[in-house]
Amino acid sequence: MGHAKDSHFGYSLVALTFAATLVWVIRFRDKWQTVLLRAGLLQYLGKISYGVYILQALVYVQIRRIYGHMHIAFFDENDMHTTSWSHFCILIAAIIAAASLSRFCFEVPIARIRDGRLFEKYFPYLESLGLSTVKLVPAIPEDAK
């Protein structure tokens, strides 16, 4: 068995692998080597990735609680793993659904308010009256650019 100090090499190797992958993707951004990364599904997963990161633990706990009340062995009692591939797929689908819901119910409307697009949509006559739409993000002064 290895010691805890030996595991640090693995973390460094993972970090270097991701750094090299990032450099490779940037280098071949619009080339055929990265065509798979421009697929719609992967782009969508990229858009909801923050929601996946934030909501995964909450969804995990809720699914574990729901299946516990139904007395279905969804998770192994000794660890945090699902008991089958079908249960794992259900968990992943629930996390993606929660992240998608978060994106469309919270992130997109907040971005519209931040960018002033929500006010333009519901109050298009403001500009014709000489009133500008409200922007919640202050403008960057010219000397700071």
C-alpha positions as YAML, in Angstrom:
chain: A
units: angstrom
residues:
- id: 1
  name: MET
  ca: [0.00, 0.00, 0.00]
- id: 2
  name: GLY
  ca: [1.21, 3.47, -0.83]
- id: 3
  name: HIS
  ca: [1.49, 6.31, 1.59]
- id: 4
  name: ALA
  ca: [-0.61, 9.47, 1.51]
- id: 5
  name: LYS
  ca: [2.38, 11.45, 0.26]
- id: 6
  name: ASP
  ca: [2.52, 9.23, -2.86]
- id: 7
  name: SER
  ca: [-0.99, 10.30, -3.91]
- id: 8
  name: HIS
  ca: [0.13, 13.90, -4.54]
- id: 9
  name: PHE
  ca: [1.80, 12.79, -7.75]
- id: 10
  name: GLY
  ca: [-1.57, 11.62, -9.06]
- id: 11
  name: TYR
  ca: [-3.09, 15.06, -8.44]
- id: 12
  name: SER
  ca: [-0.21, 16.72, -10.27]
- id: 13
  name: LEU
  ca: [-0.59, 14.33, -13.18]
- id: 14
  name: VAL
  ca: [-4.32, 15.06, -13.44]
- id: 15
  name: ALA
  ca: [-3.67, 18.82, -13.30]
- id: 16
  name: LEU
  ca: [-1.00, 18.61, -16.00]
- id: 17
  name: THR
  ca: [-3.28, 16.49, -18.18]
- id: 18
  name: PHE
  ca: [-6.09, 19.02, -17.95]
- id: 19
  name: ALA
  ca: [-3.68, 21.90, -18.62]
- id: 20
  name: ALA
  ca: [-2.31, 20.12, -21.70]
- id: 21
  name: THR
  ca: [-5.86, 19.40, -22.90]
- id: 22
  name: LEU
  ca: [-6.81, 23.05, -22.47]
- id: 23
  name: VAL
  ca: [-3.76, 24.21, -24.46]
- id: 24
  name: TRP
  ca: [-4.58, 21.65, -27.17]
- id: 25
  name: VAL
  ca: [-8.20, 22.83, -27.42]
- id: 26
  name: ILE
  ca: [-7.12, 26.48, -27.66]
- id: 27
  name: ARG
  ca: [-4.48, 25.65, -30.26]
- id: 28
  name: PHE
  ca: [-6.91, 23.72, -32.49]
- id: 29
  name: ARG
  ca: [-10.02, 25.79, -31.68]
- id: 30
  name: ASP
  ca: [-11.50, 25.99, -35.19]
- id: 31
  name: LYS
  ca: [-9.82, 22.93, -36.67]
- id: 32
  name: TRP
  ca: [-11.13, 19.45, -37.39]
- id: 33
  name: GLN
  ca: [-9.40, 18.08, -34.25]
- id: 34
  name: THR
  ca: [-11.94, 19.82, -32.01]
- id: 35
  name: VAL
  ca: [-15.08, 19.29, -34.09]
- id: 36
  name: LEU
  ca: [-16.52, 16.95, -31.46]
- id: 37
  name: LEU
  ca: [-16.27, 19.69, -28.83]
- id: 38
  name: ARG
  ca: [-18.49, 21.94, -30.96]
- id: 39
  name: ALA
  ca: [-21.38, 19.45, -30.79]
- id: 40
  name: GLY
  ca: [-24.62, 20.95, -29.53]
- id: 41
  name: LEU
  ca: [-24.99, 18.51, -26.63]
- id: 42
  name: LEU
  ca: [-21.52, 19.29, -25.27]
- id: 43
  name: GLN
  ca: [-22.10, 23.02, -25.64]
- id: 44
  name: TYR
  ca: [-25.38, 22.71, -23.75]
- id: 45
  name: LEU
  ca: [-23.68, 20.71, -20.98]
- id: 46
  name: GLY
  ca: [-21.11, 23.50, -20.81]
- id: 47
  name: LYS
  ca: [-23.87, 26.07, -20.33]
- id: 48
  name: ILE
  ca: [-25.46, 24.15, -17.46]
- id: 49
  name: SER
  ca: [-22.18, 22.97, -15.92]
- id: 50
  name: TYR
  ca: [-22.23, 25.49, -13.07]
- id: 51
  name: GLY
  ca: [-25.74, 24.37, -12.15]
- id: 52
  name: VAL
  ca: [-24.57, 20.75, -12.22]
- id: 53
  name: TYR
  ca: [-21.69, 21.67, -9.91]
- id: 54
  name: ILE
  ca: [-23.91, 23.54, -7.46]
- id: 55
  name: LEU
  ca: [-26.94, 21.22, -7.48]
- id: 56
  name: GLN
  ca: [-25.42, 17.73, -7.64]
- id: 57
  name: ALA
  ca: [-25.21, 17.24, -3.87]
- id: 58
  name: LEU
  ca: [-28.75, 18.53, -3.32]
- id: 59
  name: VAL
  ca: [-30.17, 16.22, -6.00]
- id: 60
  name: TYR
  ca: [-28.16, 13.29, -4.62]
- id: 61
  name: VAL
  ca: [-29.55, 13.82, -1.12]
- id: 62
  name: GLN
  ca: [-33.13, 14.23, -2.35]
- id: 63
  name: ILE
  ca: [-33.04, 11.11, -4.52]
- id: 64
  name: ARG
  ca: [-31.52, 9.14, -1.68]
- id: 65
  name: ARG
  ca: [-34.29, 10.38, 0.62]
- id: 66
  name: ILE
  ca: [-37.08, 9.61, -1.90]
- id: 67
  name: TYR
  ca: [-35.84, 6.09, -2.60]
- id: 68
  name: GLY
  ca: [-35.29, 5.52, 1.12]
- id: 69
  name: HIS
  ca: [-38.95, 6.31, 1.82]
- id: 70
  name: MET
  ca: [-39.98, 3.88, -0.95]
- id: 71
  name: HIS
  ca: [-37.67, 1.22, 0.56]
- id: 72
  name: ILE
  ca: [-35.80, 0.78, -2.73]
- id: 73
  name: ALA
  ca: [-32.07, 0.06, -2.49]
- id: 74
  name: PHE
  ca: [-30.89, 2.84, -4.79]
- id: 75
  name: PHE
  ca: [-27.52, 3.28, -3.05]
- id: 76
  name: ASP
  ca: [-25.14, 0.82, -1.46]
- id: 77
  name: GLU
  ca: [-25.35, 1.17, 2.32]
- id: 78
  name: ASN
  ca: [-21.58, 0.97, 2.79]
- id: 79
  name: ASP
  ca: [-20.62, 3.77, 0.43]
- id: 80
  name: MET
  ca: [-22.07, 6.52, -1.74]
- id: 81
  name: HIS
  ca: [-22.32, 4.51, -4.98]
- id: 82
  name: THR
  ca: [-25.51, 3.59, -6.80]
- id: 83
  name: THR
  ca: [-26.46, -0.08, -6.85]
- id: 84
  name: SER
  ca: [-26.83, -0.33, -10.65]
- id: 85
  name: TRP
  ca: [-26.15, 1.48, -13.91]
- id: 86
  name: SER
  ca: [-29.83, 2.28, -14.30]
- id: 87
  name: HIS
  ca: [-29.83, 4.02, -10.93]
- id: 88
  name: PHE
  ca: [-26.72, 5.94, -11.93]
- id: 89
  name: CYS
  ca: [-28.44, 7.08, -15.16]
- id: 90
  name: ILE
  ca: [-31.50, 8.20, -13.17]
- id: 91
  name: LEU
  ca: [-29.23, 10.23, -10.88]
- id: 92
  name: ILE
  ca: [-27.40, 11.86, -13.81]
- id: 93
  name: ALA
  ca: [-30.70, 12.65, -15.57]
- id: 94
  name: ALA
  ca: [-32.08, 14.23, -12.40]
- id: 95
  name: ILE
  ca: [-28.96, 16.37, -11.96]
- id: 96
  name: ILE
  ca: [-29.09, 17.54, -15.59]
- id: 97
  name: ALA
  ca: [-32.83, 18.27, -15.27]
- id: 98
  name: ALA
  ca: [-32.27, 20.32, -12.09]
- id: 99
  name: ALA
  ca: [-29.40, 22.25, -13.69]
- id: 100
  name: SER
  ca: [-31.49, 22.91, -16.82]
- id: 101
  name: LEU
  ca: [-34.39, 24.15, -14.73]
- id: 102
  name: SER
  ca: [-32.03, 26.40, -12.79]
- id: 103
  name: ARG
  ca: [-30.61, 27.81, -16.01]
- id: 104
  name: PHE
  ca: [-33.97, 28.66, -17.56]
- id: 105
  name: CYS
  ca: [-35.72, 29.81, -14.38]
- id: 106
  name: PHE
  ca: [-32.88, 31.74, -12.73]
- id: 107
  name: GLU
  ca: [-29.69, 32.24, -14.73]
- id: 108
  name: VAL
  ca: [-31.18, 33.42, -18.04]
- id: 109
  name: PRO
  ca: [-33.70, 35.87, -16.49]
- id: 110
  name: ILE
  ca: [-31.04, 37.29, -14.18]
- id: 111
  name: ALA
  ca: [-28.70, 37.75, -17.16]
- id: 112
  name: ARG
  ca: [-31.50, 39.55, -19.02]
- id: 113
  name: ILE
  ca: [-32.05, 41.91, -16.11]
- id: 114
  name: ARG
  ca: [-28.30, 42.47, -15.79]
- id: 115
  name: ASP
  ca: [-27.96, 43.27, -19.49]
- id: 116
  name: GLY
  ca: [-31.11, 45.40, -19.64]
- id: 117
  name: ARG
  ca: [-32.73, 43.11, -22.22]
- id: 118
  name: LEU
  ca: [-35.68, 42.27, -19.97]
- id: 119
  name: PHE
  ca: [-36.71, 45.91, -19.79]
- id: 120
  name: GLU
  ca: [-36.39, 46.31, -23.56]
- id: 121
  name: LYS
  ca: [-38.64, 43.29, -24.08]
- id: 122
  name: TYR
  ca: [-41.46, 44.44, -21.80]
- id: 123
  name: PHE
  ca: [-41.06, 48.21, -22.17]
- id: 124
  name: PRO
  ca: [-40.07, 48.80, -25.82]
- id: 125
  name: TYR
  ca: [-41.56, 52.31, -25.81]
- id: 126
  name: LEU
  ca: [-39.07, 53.66, -23.26]
- id: 127
  name: GLU
  ca: [-36.46, 54.42, -25.90]
- id: 128
  name: SER
  ca: [-38.99, 56.28, -28.08]
- id: 129
  name: LEU
  ca: [-39.77, 58.47, -25.06]
- id: 130
  name: GLY
  ca: [-36.09, 59.30, -24.67]
- id: 131
  name: LEU
  ca: [-35.68, 57.13, -21.62]
- id: 132
  name: SER
  ca: [-32.89, 54.60, -21.51]
- id: 133
  name: THR
  ca: [-33.40, 51.11, -20.18]
- id: 134
  name: VAL
  ca: [-32.25, 50.42, -16.67]
- id: 135
  name: LYS
  ca: [-28.94, 48.62, -16.40]
- id: 136
  name: LEU
  ca: [-27.95, 47.10, -13.10]
- id: 137
  name: VAL
  ca: [-24.28, 46.77, -14.03]
- id: 138
  name: PRO
  ca: [-22.57, 50.17, -13.96]
- id: 139
  name: ALA
  ca: [-20.75, 51.29, -17.07]
- id: 140
  name: ILE
  ca: [-16.95, 51.06, -17.06]
- id: 141
  name: PRO
  ca: [-15.42, 54.55, -17.20]
- id: 142
  name: GLU
  ca: [-13.38, 55.28, -20.32]
- id: 143
  name: ASP
  ca: [-10.17, 55.89, -18.36]
- id: 144
  name: ALA
  ca: [-10.45, 52.45, -16.68]
- id: 145
  name: LYS
  ca: [-10.53, 50.54, -19.99]
...
